[in-house]
Amino acid sequence: MLYHAYELQSAWLNSASAMASIGSEWLTNPRNPLAYSGMGPVAGSALEVFAHATIRRGKPEFDIESVMIDGKPDPVAETLVLHRAFGDLKRFRRASLPDGAPAVLIVAPMSGHFATLLRGTVERMVENAEVYITDWHDARDIPLSEGRFDLDDYIDYIVEFLREIAERNGGSPAHMIAVCQPSVPAFAATAIMNGAKDKAAPKTLTMMGGPIDTRESPTTVNDMAMKRPISWFRQNVVATVPAQYAGAGRRVYPGFMQLASFMSMNLGGHILSHYEMYKHLVAGDEDSAQQTKDFYEEYRSVCDMTAEFYLQTVEEVFQNHSLPNNTFEHRGKIIDLGDITQTALLAVEGERDDISGIGQTKAALTLARNLAEKKKRYYLAEGAGHYGIFNGSKWRTKIAPVVEQFMAAHG
């Protein structure tokens, strides 16, 4: 009944949001005398904050129309390269990108948010590279006839996408960037492809805030995963998709559960952000209020994960620590991280990351025991939180240049 209860609550809140939005517009309308009183802006701003916080959101668009190059806008084309049941491969390329520019596959996390959460990552990388990204689908919209999707399938998708990119580029392999959770399957896929001498194996793999070994500096997220057995997660946070969706009957970890979990971790901060947005609206500072709106517009756009992928990730990554313990399997075969001998590795961590603690991603450099030290690099982004590793000013001005420099050095 979990999913049905959410649908009922969501339907009620959507109605309440619409009413609040109408009330806000009425109270702040220049033709309404109340708009010039003290009550109008105060009440109208409060209703606007409530309306924005409660409205239901769908999948956002990337909407990257252009990037600034030498002070001038350069158009960016978005192309669907491959369509698969559980995720697509998309390409972004600016019009005047020089020939010979590197190809980069950005592996987006399947962790309750859409790939558009990495819009800022794509915008920055597309300045100097041909960018591809994994665009995962909402599990609730995937019919049962398409089968299951777990970590093994995730790794297979990465391998297929890398091969597709290499083929499109005359056999030249791509660089790969894994943001947060996909650092594990991307690391595993790299080991598999290196071990098989696959010519499409990535030239470099950059892992950003990834849970390679969650025993290092465990965070609240890690503690939550360790406190309860996998049976508890199976019984309490997995739900069945209702009949009104294409994926009716599919067992999923709902996106709204993930969002509630992340919001509760820093509830005070989220409340303060909305209070600041309210004050900006009252003061008529629309630009500052819009910045907060834009963030939460993306942050609250969530999608479901298949139950098998979610449960396997919790068990193998956060409970059994299979990758650092050398027991991680793909299709029944243990992955040997010692097979990584060609792909250069860059581990990026945020000093204030409260999702993946310091040392969790860096552990990958030690686990790739047979890779030459000159092909390894570690970078700690001072002052950056988890989101700031791949978005915002620190990403654009400090972290992205390090990634580009690393790719150029091993290209």
C-alpha positions as CSV (number, residue, x, y, z in Angstrom):
1,M,0.0,0.0,0.0
2,L,3.1,2.3,0.2
3,Y,2.9,3.5,-3.4
4,H,-0.9,3.9,-3.3
5,A,-0.6,6.0,-0.1
6,Y,2.0,8.2,-1.9
7,E,-0.3,8.6,-4.9
8,L,-3.2,9.7,-2.7
9,Q,-1.0,12.2,-0.9
10,S,0.5,13.5,-4.1
11,A,-3.0,14.0,-5.7
12,W,-4.1,16.0,-2.6
13,L,-0.9,18.1,-2.6
14,N,-1.2,18.8,-6.3
15,S,-4.6,20.3,-5.7
16,A,-3.3,22.3,-2.7
17,S,-0.4,23.5,-4.7
18,A,-2.6,24.7,-7.5
19,M,-4.8,26.6,-5.1
20,A,-1.8,28.1,-3.4
21,S,-0.4,29.2,-6.7
22,I,-3.7,30.9,-7.6
23,G,-3.8,32.6,-4.2
24,S,-0.2,33.9,-4.6
25,E,-0.9,35.4,-8.0
26,W,-4.0,37.1,-6.8
27,L,-2.4,38.6,-3.7
28,T,0.6,39.9,-5.7
29,N,-1.4,41.1,-8.8
30,P,-0.8,44.8,-9.4
31,R,-4.5,45.3,-9.9
32,N,-5.2,44.0,-6.4
33,P,-5.0,46.8,-3.8
34,L,-3.8,44.2,-1.3
35,A,-0.6,43.8,-3.3
36,Y,0.4,47.3,-2.0
37,S,-0.3,46.5,1.6
38,G,1.9,44.6,4.1
39,M,-0.2,41.5,4.0
40,G,-0.2,41.0,0.2
41,P,3.5,40.3,-0.4
42,V,3.9,38.4,2.8
43,A,1.0,36.0,2.3
44,G,1.6,35.8,-1.4
45,S,5.2,34.8,-1.0
46,A,4.4,32.2,1.6
47,L,1.8,30.7,-0.8
48,E,4.3,30.7,-3.6
49,V,6.9,28.8,-1.5
50,F,4.3,26.2,-0.5
51,A,3.1,25.8,-4.1
52,H,6.7,25.3,-5.4
53,A,7.4,22.8,-2.6
54,T,4.4,20.6,-3.1
55,I,3.8,20.5,-6.9
56,R,4.6,17.1,-8.5
57,R,7.4,17.1,-11.1
58,G,8.2,15.0,-14.1
59,K,11.4,14.4,-15.9
60,P,13.3,17.6,-16.6
61,E,15.0,18.4,-20.0
62,F,18.7,19.1,-20.3
63,D,18.0,22.3,-22.2
64,I,21.6,23.0,-23.1
65,E,21.2,25.3,-26.1
66,S,24.6,26.8,-26.1
67,V,27.9,27.4,-24.2
68,M,30.0,30.5,-24.1
69,I,33.3,30.1,-26.0
70,D,35.7,33.1,-26.1
71,G,32.8,35.3,-25.0
72,K,30.4,34.1,-27.7
73,P,27.6,31.5,-27.6
74,D,28.3,28.3,-29.4
75,P,25.2,26.2,-30.2
76,V,25.0,22.7,-28.6
77,A,23.3,19.8,-30.4
78,E,21.7,17.0,-28.3
79,T,21.4,13.6,-30.0
80,L,19.9,10.3,-29.1
81,V,22.6,7.7,-30.0
82,L,21.2,4.5,-28.6
83,H,17.8,3.6,-27.1
84,R,17.6,0.8,-24.6
85,A,14.8,-0.4,-22.3
86,F,16.4,0.9,-19.1
87,G,18.5,3.8,-20.4
88,D,19.6,5.7,-23.4
89,L,22.9,7.0,-24.6
90,K,22.8,10.7,-25.4
91,R,25.4,12.9,-27.1
92,F,26.1,16.6,-26.7
93,R,28.4,18.4,-29.1
94,R,29.0,22.1,-29.7
95,A,29.0,23.4,-33.3
96,S,32.6,24.6,-33.5
97,L,34.3,21.8,-31.5
98,P,37.7,21.2,-33.1
99,D,38.5,18.0,-34.8
100,G,40.3,15.5,-32.6
101,A,38.5,16.7,-29.4
102,P,38.2,13.9,-26.9
103,A,35.0,11.8,-26.4
104,V,33.8,11.5,-22.8
105,L,31.2,9.2,-21.4
106,I,29.6,10.6,-18.3
107,V,28.0,7.8,-16.3
108,A,25.1,9.3,-14.4
109,P,24.0,7.8,-11.1
110,M,20.9,5.6,-10.9
111,S,20.0,6.8,-7.4
112,G,16.6,8.3,-7.5
113,H,17.3,11.4,-9.7
114,F,17.4,11.8,-13.4
115,A,20.6,12.3,-15.4
116,T,19.7,15.9,-15.7
117,L,21.1,16.4,-12.2
118,L,24.4,16.4,-14.1
119,R,23.4,19.2,-16.4
120,G,26.2,21.4,-15.0
121,T,28.7,18.6,-15.5
122,V,27.7,18.3,-19.2
123,E,27.7,22.0,-19.7
124,R,31.3,22.4,-18.5
125,M,32.7,19.3,-20.3
126,V,31.0,20.0,-23.6
127,E,33.2,23.1,-23.9
128,N,36.2,21.0,-24.8
129,A,34.9,17.5,-25.5
130,E,32.2,15.5,-27.3
131,V,30.1,14.4,-24.4
132,Y,28.0,11.3,-24.0
133,I,25.8,10.5,-21.0
134,T,23.8,7.6,-19.7
135,D,20.1,8.8,-19.5
136,W,18.5,6.2,-17.2
137,H,14.7,5.7,-17.4
138,D,12.1,5.8,-14.6
139,A,11.6,2.1,-13.6
140,R,7.9,2.7,-13.1
141,D,7.5,3.4,-16.8
142,I,9.2,0.2,-18.0
143,P,6.9,-2.7,-18.7
144,L,7.5,-6.0,-16.9
145,S,8.0,-7.6,-20.3
146,E,11.4,-5.8,-20.6
147,G,12.7,-8.1,-17.8
148,R,14.8,-7.2,-14.8
149,F,17.7,-4.8,-14.3
150,D,20.5,-5.2,-11.8
151,L,24.1,-4.3,-11.3
152,D,25.2,-6.9,-13.9
153,D,22.9,-5.2,-16.4
154,Y,24.2,-1.8,-15.4
155,I,27.8,-2.9,-16.1
156,D,26.7,-4.4,-19.5
157,Y,25.1,-1.1,-20.5
158,I,28.4,0.7,-19.7
159,V,30.4,-1.7,-21.8
160,E,28.0,-1.5,-24.7
161,F,28.0,2.3,-24.6
162,L,31.8,2.5,-24.5
163,R,31.9,0.2,-27.5
164,E,29.4,2.2,-29.4
165,I,31.3,5.4,-28.8
166,A,34.6,3.9,-29.9
167,E,33.0,2.6,-33.1
168,R,31.6,6.0,-33.8
169,N,35.0,7.5,-33.4
170,G,36.9,5.2,-35.7
171,G,38.0,2.8,-33.0
172,S,39.4,5.5,-30.7
173,P,38.2,4.8,-27.1
174,A,36.5,7.3,-24.9
175,H,37.3,8.8,-21.5
176,M,34.9,8.0,-18.8
177,I,33.6,10.0,-15.8
178,A,31.5,8.3,-13.1
179,V,29.7,10.5,-10.7
180,C,28.9,9.0,-7.2
181,Q,27.2,5.6,-7.2
182,P,28.2,4.5,-10.7
183,S,31.9,4.7,-9.7
184,V,31.5,1.0,-8.6
185,P,30.0,-0.4,-11.8
186,A,32.2,1.8,-14.0
187,F,35.3,0.6,-12.1
188,A,34.1,-3.0,-12.5
189,A,33.4,-2.5,-16.2
190,T,36.9,-1.0,-16.7
191,A,38.5,-4.1,-15.0
192,I,36.4,-6.4,-17.2
193,M,37.4,-4.6,-20.4
194,N,41.1,-4.3,-19.5
195,G,41.2,-8.0,-18.6
196,A,39.6,-8.9,-22.0
197,K,42.0,-6.6,-23.9
198,D,38.9,-4.8,-25.2
199,K,40.0,-2.0,-27.6
200,A,37.0,0.1,-26.4
201,A,38.3,0.1,-22.8
202,P,38.3,3.8,-21.6
203,K,41.5,5.7,-21.8
204,T,40.9,7.2,-18.4
205,L,38.3,6.7,-15.7
206,T,37.5,9.6,-13.3
207,M,35.6,8.6,-10.2
208,M,33.9,11.4,-8.4
209,G,32.6,10.9,-4.8
210,G,32.1,7.2,-5.4
211,P,31.5,4.6,-2.7
212,I,34.4,2.2,-3.7
213,D,35.1,1.3,-0.1
214,T,32.5,2.6,2.3
215,R,34.5,1.4,5.4
216,E,36.6,4.5,4.9
217,S,35.2,7.6,6.8
218,P,31.7,6.2,6.9
219,T,28.9,8.7,6.6
220,T,25.2,8.7,7.7
221,V,24.3,7.0,4.4
222,N,26.8,4.3,5.1
223,D,25.6,3.8,8.7
224,M,22.0,3.5,7.6
225,A,22.8,0.8,5.1
226,M,24.8,-1.2,7.8
227,K,22.3,-1.0,10.6
228,R,19.7,-3.3,9.1
229,P,19.8,-6.6,7.3
230,I,19.0,-6.7,3.6
231,S,15.7,-8.4,4.4
232,W,14.6,-5.2,6.2
233,F,15.2,-3.1,3.1
234,R,13.3,-5.7,1.0
235,Q,10.3,-5.6,3.3
236,N,10.1,-1.9,4.2
237,V,11.3,0.3,1.3
238,V,10.5,-1.8,-1.8
239,A,7.1,-1.2,-3.3
240,T,5.0,-2.4,-6.3
241,V,4.2,0.1,-9.1
242,P,0.5,0.8,-9.3
243,A,-1.7,-0.1,-12.3
244,Q,-1.8,3.4,-13.8
245,Y,1.8,3.2,-14.9
246,A,3.4,1.3,-17.8
247,G,5.6,-0.6,-15.3
248,A,2.6,-1.8,-13.3
249,G,3.5,-4.8,-11.1
250,R,7.3,-4.1,-11.2
251,R,9.0,-4.1,-7.8
252,V,10.9,-0.8,-7.3
253,Y,12.6,1.4,-4.8
254,P,10.5,4.5,-5.2
255,G,12.2,7.8,-5.9
256,F,10.0,9.5,-3.3
257,M,11.6,7.2,-0.7
258,Q,15.1,8.2,-1.7
259,L,14.1,11.9,-1.8
260,A,12.6,11.7,1.7
261,S,15.8,10.0,3.0
262,F,18.1,12.7,1.5
263,M,15.8,15.5,2.7
264,S,15.7,14.1,6.3
265,M,19.5,13.9,6.5
266,N,19.7,17.7,6.3
267,L,16.2,18.8,7.1
268,G,17.3,22.0,8.9
269,G,19.3,23.1,5.9
270,H,16.4,22.6,3.5
271,I,14.0,24.4,5.8
272,L,16.4,27.3,6.0
273,S,16.8,27.4,2.2
274,H,13.0,27.7,1.8
275,Y,12.9,30.4,4.4
276,E,15.6,32.4,2.6
277,M,13.6,31.9,-0.6
278,Y,10.5,33.3,1.2
279,K,12.5,36.4,2.4
280,H,13.8,37.0,-1.1
281,L,10.3,36.9,-2.6
282,V,8.9,39.3,0.1
283,A,11.8,41.7,-0.7
284,G,11.1,41.4,-4.4
285,D,14.5,39.8,-5.1
286,E,13.3,37.4,-7.8
287,D,16.7,36.5,-9.1
288,S,17.9,35.1,-5.7
289,A,14.6,33.3,-5.1
290,Q,14.9,31.8,-8.6
291,Q,18.3,30.3,-7.9
292,T,16.8,28.3,-5.0
293,K,13.8,27.4,-7.1
294,D,16.0,26.0,-9.9
295,F,17.9,23.9,-7.5
296,Y,14.9,22.3,-5.9
297,E,13.2,21.9,-9.3
298,E,15.9,19.4,-10.2
299,Y,16.4,18.0,-6.7
300,R,12.7,17.1,-6.3
301,S,12.4,15.5,-9.7
302,V,12.9,11.8,-8.8
303,C,12.5,8.4,-10.5
304,D,12.2,4.8,-9.3
305,M,14.9,2.2,-9.4
306,T,14.3,-1.5,-10.0
307,A,14.2,-3.4,-6.7
308,E,16.9,-5.9,-7.8
309,F,19.4,-3.1,-8.6
310,Y,18.7,-1.2,-5.4
311,L,18.9,-4.3,-3.1
312,Q,22.0,-5.6,-4.9
313,T,23.7,-2.2,-4.5
314,V,22.9,-2.0,-0.8
315,E,24.1,-5.6,-0.2
316,E,27.2,-5.7,-2.3
317,V,28.5,-2.1,-2.0
318,F,27.5,-0.9,1.4
319,Q,27.2,-4.2,3.5
320,N,29.5,-6.8,2.0
321,H,32.1,-4.4,0.6
322,S,32.5,-6.8,-2.2
323,L,34.7,-4.7,-4.5
324,P,37.5,-3.9,-2.0
325,N,37.2,-7.5,-0.6
326,N,37.7,-8.9,-4.1
327,T,34.4,-10.9,-4.1
328,F,32.4,-8.7,-6.5
329,E,31.0,-10.8,-9.3
330,H,29.7,-10.1,-12.8
331,R,27.6,-12.8,-14.4
332,G,28.9,-15.3,-11.9
333,K,32.6,-14.5,-12.4
334,I,34.7,-12.6,-9.8
335,I,36.1,-9.3,-11.1
336,D,39.9,-9.0,-10.7
337,L,40.7,-5.3,-10.2
338,G,44.3,-6.3,-10.9
339,D,43.4,-6.6,-14.5
340,I,43.4,-2.8,-14.8
341,T,46.7,-2.1,-16.4
342,Q,45.9,0.4,-19.3
343,T,43.1,2.7,-18.1
344,A,44.4,5.7,-16.1
345,L,42.5,6.4,-12.9
346,L,41.6,9.7,-11.3
347,A,39.8,9.8,-7.9
348,V,38.1,13.0,-6.9
349,E,36.7,13.6,-3.5
350,G,35.0,16.6,-1.7
351,E,36.3,17.8,1.6
352,R,32.8,18.3,2.9
353,D,31.1,15.4,1.2
354,D,28.5,14.0,3.5
355,I,27.5,11.1,1.2
356,S,30.8,9.5,0.3
357,G,33.4,10.2,3.0
358,I,37.1,11.1,2.3
359,G,39.0,8.0,1.3
360,Q,36.1,6.0,-0.1
361,T,36.9,6.9,-3.7
362,K,40.7,7.1,-3.2
363,A,40.6,3.4,-2.3
364,A,40.3,2.6,-6.0
365,L,43.8,3.7,-6.6
366,T,45.1,1.0,-4.2
367,L,42.8,-1.7,-5.4
368,A,44.1,-1.2,-9.0
369,R,47.3,-2.9,-7.8
370,N,48.9,-3.6,-11.2
371,L,48.4,-0.1,-12.6
372,A,51.5,2.0,-12.9
373,E,51.6,4.8,-10.3
374,K,52.1,7.4,-13.1
375,K,48.6,6.5,-14.3
376,K,47.0,7.3,-11.0
377,R,46.0,10.6,-9.5
378,Y,44.1,11.8,-6.5
379,Y,42.4,15.2,-6.1
380,L,40.7,16.5,-2.9
381,A,38.4,19.5,-3.7
382,E,38.7,21.8,-0.7
383,G,35.4,23.2,0.6
384,A,33.3,21.1,-1.8
385,G,30.3,19.0,-0.7
386,H,28.9,16.1,-2.6
387,Y,26.9,18.2,-5.0
388,G,29.7,20.7,-5.4
389,I,32.0,18.0,-6.8
390,F,30.1,17.9,-10.1
391,N,28.1,21.2,-10.1
392,G,28.6,24.8,-9.3
393,S,31.6,27.2,-9.3
394,K,34.1,24.8,-7.7
395,W,33.3,22.2,-10.3
396,R,33.6,24.6,-13.2
397,T,36.8,26.5,-12.1
398,K,38.7,24.0,-10.0
399,I,37.7,20.4,-10.5
400,A,36.9,20.3,-14.3
401,P,40.3,21.7,-15.2
402,V,42.0,18.9,-13.3
403,V,39.8,16.3,-15.1
404,E,40.6,17.8,-18.5
405,Q,44.3,18.0,-17.7
406,F,44.3,14.3,-16.6
407,M,42.5,13.2,-19.8
408,A,45.0,15.2,-21.9
409,A,47.9,13.6,-20.2
410,H,46.6,10.1,-20.8
411,G,44.9,10.7,-24.1
